[in-house]
Amino acid sequence: MPRQPDAQQLRLEVTPIRHPEQPRPRRSLTALGPRLALSPDEAASVLGVSRDYLDEHVMGELRIVRRGRRILIALSELERWLDRAAARGTVARGA
């Protein structure tokens, strides 16, 4: 014959969930330090060009990092590209 549970075993305690008064602040990337790389959309924005222009005229000259579908462009790579593009533009005008 199965044992009958006593009243002590059947009693449940319900504890309300306490929500903090203020949400916990999120850690931003800038809190970790300066960003080292940008997405292609961010890189286009930083350069002041459209994403289409970046894809057609700039991406072929950049070294990029691919991980799956994610593409990262180092800020130093954008600076290198600007320096080289500016040097070529200066030489072409002088000719």
N, C-alpha and C positions, 0 to 999 in steps of 0.2 A: 504494500500500500504506500503511495507517495506521501512524502512528508508535507504537512501544511506549513506555509511560511507564516512567521509571526508578524505582528503589526510593525515591529521595528524594521524589518527587511523591506516592507512595502512603502515606507515613508520616503518621499522624494523631497529633495531640497532644490528650490529654484533660486538661482542667484541672478539678479539683473545684470545685464551687460552695461558697464560704465563706458561712456564715450568721453574722450578728453574734451575739455572746454575749447581748446584751440588745436587745430590739426598739426601734426608733426611736420616741421619744415622739411622739404625735399632737398636732397643734396644735389646741387647743380654741378655741371662739369667745371664751371669757372671756380667753384669752391675747391676743386681738386688741383687747379692750376690752369695755365693757358692751354687752349686746345692746340693740338699738333696737326690735326687733319680735318678736312671738310668734306661734305657730300658734294657731288657735282652741282646740285642746285645752289648750295651755299657758296661754292667756288665761283659760279657764274655771278651771283649777287655781289660778292666781294670785288670781282673784277669789273662789275658794272656792265655786263653783257647778258644777253638772253641765254637760256640753256641750249637752244638750238645752235647759236653762234659758238658756244663753248664746245659742243659736240663736233661741229663741222670744222672749226678753225684752230682749236686749242688742244683738245684732248689727244690728238695724234702726236703732239710734241711733249706731252707730260708723261712722267713715270707715275703710275697709279698703283694702288693696292686693291686687289680683288679678293674677297672672301665670300664665296657663294654669289649671291646677287648684289651684295654690298660693295660699293666702290668708295674708296677714300683717296683724297688728294692732299698730300702734305702741304702745309702752308709754305714751307721752304721751297717746295717744288714750284708753287705759283710764283714766288719771288724770283726764282731762277729763270722761269719762263719770261717774266716781265723784263728782267735784265737783258736776256738774250734778244727778245723781240725789240726792245728799245735800241740796242746796239745795232741790229740789222736795219732798223728804220733810219738811224742816223747815217749809216754808211750809204744807204740807198738815196737819201736826199742829197748827199754831198757829191754823188757821181754825176 
